[in-house]
C-alpha cells in the first residue's frame, strides 16, 4: 500500500521529502485544480473511500487530506514510515 | 526515459486494471522528452484533437500513453473548455491550424441548442479539417427529455450515414458498461465540470484508441493464442479431454475476429497431438483446426515460435497480439518483442487494436486465406514423392531361411497375423519345424530395421516346391512394416528363389477372411494372373516370361 505522501509525490511529480502537512497549492507548483482532482481519485482508489463534495472543497493542505482520511476510518499514522 | 522503457511501462500498465490516471500522466510527460530518433519505425504518428463541452483534461494525455501500447505516437490538441462551436466553425481556430487526422467530439446534451447547432458544428469540422470525426453519442439522463436526446442522436446517425468522415462512438453504451452512477455526473462534475469522472478516462481511452489505430494504419493482423487456461479452463496434458472446459466467451470473441479477417495462430507449450485432439474432437470448441493459420504446439520457447510464425506468414511482429494467462510468458514476449501487444486473456474483449473502419470482403476472407496457404505449404512440405520419403527412412531388410531358434516366433506370427495374411494358415511350432526340415519346403523370414529402430522378424513366406510349380503356402507381414514396399520386395525375393529352384510357374492363393481385405489384390498387383476363383479361394499364377521387377533403391536388401 502506498502512503499518502507517496501518492501526493507521484501525482504532483515532486520529491516525497519536501511534503509536509502544511504543503498546499501555494508551495506545490503542480497542485492545480486538475491535478487536485487527480489526487482525489488516486486517494479514493488507494484507500477505497469516497469523499463528499464538501470534503474535497474543504481541503487546503496535506494535513487536511490526512484529517479527511482519518474521518473515513483510515489509519495513516503508520503509513508515513 | 528511453522509448523502450516507456513501451514496457505502458504494457505493464495495460495489464493492471487498477492503473491510475497519474501513471498515465507521467508517461505522457516522459514521452515529451523522447528523441524522435529513439522511436522505432513501426510506431506511427497520429494527430488527435479533442473537442468537448465539459472538462476532459487528462484524457488526451492518457490517450498518448495508451497509444504507445498500440504502436501509435499520438500528438494531441485539446480545444479550450466549451468552445467546441467556435473551434469548429472558425477556419483559423487552434483546432484547424493543428490539422488533426482525427477529432473526438464530446458534447453533452445541455450544451447543444438544437439539431441545427449540431449540424453547424459537423459542417465546420468537415470544411476546415480533413480529419475523421468521431462524435460521442448523447447519454440519456432523468433530467433531460428522452425526446430531445433521441432527436440529437438521430441527427448524428444521419450525419454518419451521409458523411464518410463522420463516425459515431457509442458513448452511452460505454457509460452504461462502466456504471453511470459511479462515473457520469458524480461529484467531479461539481468540482471542475468533469462530467465524466477521471477514473473513467483509462477505459475510455482504450475505446477511443481504436479509431486512432485504424486512422494511423496500425490495425493488428494476427492473434497469437495460448491454449491451456486461455482458450479453455484446465490443462489438456494433465486434465484430459473430459477435464478441460472450453471458454465460450473468449472463443466467440476470437471467432468474430477471425470473421473480420484476423489471422489466428496457436503458440502453446503442449504435445502437438493433445492440442489437436481438442480442436478436432472436443464437442464444446468453437474454434476449429481449420481456423488456425499457423500451428505451434510444442515445447520450444514461445519467442522462437513467434519468429517462425512471422516468417511463415510473412507478417511483421508489430502486427501481432499475444494472449497468454501466464505472467512468465507475457513477460518474456514483452521483453523480446516490445512491438507485440501482450494481453491477459480476459483483456482481449476490450482490446481495440484489431479495429478497422471498414471491413472489406478481402478482410473477411483473410483469415481463411492464410489457413489455405498453410495447408498448401504443409502439403508441399509433408508430401515429397513416396520414394523420397521412403529413402529418408533408411530401411534395411534381411531375408533368410528360418533356423531352429526362429520356430517359436514364426509360429506365433502365423497364429497372430490377420490383416496382411494371404492364406491365413495357422501353424504350430511342430508343423513349422517339420516343414522347415523338409527338402521340398522353404520357410523364408524377413527382418527389418530403419533409423527408428529394429523391428525384428516381421514376415514369413512358406513355399512348397512340386515339379515345375512352386506353391506359396503362406505369406504374411506384420502391419507395422506395411506401406514401405517391403511386401513386394519380399515376394520378389521368393519368386527369384523359386526360379533358381527350377520352377517355371508360381502359384499364389488368396483366401478371404473377415480381416484380410488389405491384401486381396496383392498377387494381382504383382503381375500374378488370376487362374481360378471360388467363394473361398482365389488362385493366381505367375510365370517369369516377360516379367521384370526393379528392386526399390531405398531398401537395402540382404539375402542370406
HADDOCK unambig.tbl for C-alpha pairs under 7 A between the chains (distance, minus, plus):
assign (segid A and resid 11 and name CA) (segid B and resid 22 and name CA) 5.42 0.50 0.50
assign (segid A and resid 38 and name CA) (segid B and resid 21 and name CA) 6.89 0.50 0.50
assign (segid A and resid 38 and name CA) (segid B and resid 22 and name CA) 6.84 0.50 0.50
assign (segid A and resid 38 and name CA) (segid B and resid 198 and name CA) 6.93 0.50 0.50
assign (segid A and resid 41 and name CA) (segid B and resid 199 and name CA) 6.60 0.50 0.50
assign (segid A and resid 42 and name CA) (segid B and resid 20 and name CA) 6.70 0.50 0.50
assign (segid A and resid 53 and name CA) (segid B and resid 187 and name CA) 5.72 0.50 0.50
